[in-house]
Amino acid sequence: MNEKKNPLSELMESSMSKVREMVDSNTIIGEPIVTADGVTLIPVSRLSFGFGCGGGDYGKQAGNNKFGGGSTAGVRVEPVAFLVIKDGTTRMLPVAVPAMTTADRVIEMVPQVMDRVENYIDKKQAKSEF
């Protein structure tokens, strides 16, 4: 299947290839670090990225094909924790300070609650379809 190449698709392909270079599994789970006393530390990070692209053709008369467009991408790597392996025991050592106030805890729980509500609604809809 031959796809017609246009400036917008070339722009998107170029931007996405750069994002792929930045985002891989080694970004999330880092290289193990072994200390002199035999403790292994493995960094764990949270990765967020976004991508946007747009453009348009201006002047479709013969010989007057003009294209205007742009793309953007953003990547955020946030350290979350370290896996600490010592004497066959693995512990997780969080980097961030745990939520201290009730409001902080509620804010941290919102995504989990939303997921559970969404799953509950999906199950209800699935039951009603049968």
C-alpha positions in Angstrom: 0.0 0.0 0.0 1.6 3.2 -1.1 1.0 6.2 1.1 1.3 9.6 -0.4 4.0 11.6 1.3 3.2 15.1 2.3 5.0 17.7 4.4 2.7 17.0 7.4 3.3 13.3 7.5 7.1 13.8 7.1 6.9 16.3 10.0 5.0 13.8 12.2 7.4 11.0 11.3 10.4 13.1 12.1 9.0 14.2 15.5 7.9 10.7 16.5 11.3 9.2 15.7 12.9 11.8 18.1 10.4 10.9 20.8 11.1 7.2 20.3 14.8 7.9 20.8 14.1 9.6 24.1 11.5 7.0 25.4 12.6 3.5 26.1 12.5 1.0 28.9 15.9 2.1 30.3 14.4 5.5 30.9 11.8 4.0 33.3 13.9 1.3 34.9 17.5 2.5 35.1 20.8 0.7 35.0 21.6 -1.1 38.3 24.1 0.5 40.6 26.2 -1.9 42.7 27.8 -0.4 45.8 31.1 -1.5 47.4 29.2 -3.4 50.2 27.2 -5.4 47.7 23.9 -3.4 47.7 22.2 -3.1 44.3 20.2 0.1 43.6 17.9 0.2 40.6 16.3 3.6 39.9 12.6 3.7 38.9 11.2 6.7 37.2 7.8 7.9 35.9 7.8 8.9 32.3 5.2 11.3 30.7 5.2 12.5 27.2 3.0 14.4 24.8 3.0 15.1 21.2 1.2 17.5 18.9 1.4 18.3 15.2 -0.6 20.3 12.7 -0.3 22.0 9.4 -2.1 23.1 6.3 -1.7 23.6 2.6 -2.1 27.1 1.2 -2.6 28.0 -2.4 -3.5 24.9 -4.5 -3.1 26.6 -7.8 -0.4 25.1 -10.1 3.1 26.0 -9.0 1.8 27.7 -5.8 1.9 24.8 -3.3 2.8 26.3 0.1 2.8 24.4 3.4 2.8 25.7 6.9 3.0 23.5 9.9 4.7 22.7 13.1 5.1 20.0 15.7 6.0 19.7 19.3 6.8 17.1 21.8 7.5 17.1 25.5 9.0 14.4 27.7 9.1 14.5 31.5 11.1 12.0 33.5 10.4 12.1 37.3 12.3 9.9 39.7 9.9 7.8 41.8 11.9 5.3 43.8 14.8 3.0 44.1 14.7 -0.8 44.3 17.2 -1.7 47.0 18.5 -5.3 46.8 20.6 -6.5 49.7 21.3 -10.1 50.9 18.5 -11.4 48.6 15.9 -9.0 50.0 14.3 -6.4 47.8 12.8 -3.2 49.2 11.3 -0.2 47.5 12.7 3.2 48.7 10.4 6.0 47.5 12.0 9.3 46.5 9.0 11.5 47.2 7.9 12.5 50.6 4.6 10.7 51.4 1.4 12.8 51.6 1.1 14.3 55.0 -2.4 15.9 55.1 -5.8 14.4 54.5 -6.2 16.7 51.5 -2.9 15.5 50.0 -4.0 11.9 50.4 -7.4 12.5 48.8 -5.7 14.2 45.8 -3.3 11.3 45.4 -6.3 8.8 45.5 -8.4 10.6 42.8 -6.9 8.7 39.9 -7.4 5.3 41.6 -11.0 6.2 42.5 -11.7 7.4 39.0 -10.4 4.1 37.6 -12.6 2.0 39.9 -15.7 4.1 39.1 -14.9 3.7 35.4 -14.5 -0.1 35.8 -17.7 -0.3 37.8 -19.7 1.6 35.1 -18.1 -0.6 32.3 -19.2 -3.8 34.2 -22.7 -2.4 34.6 -23.0 -1.6 30.9 -21.6 -5.0 30.0 -24.2 -6.7 32.2 -27.0 -4.7 30.8 -26.1 -5.6 27.2 -26.5 -9.3 27.9 
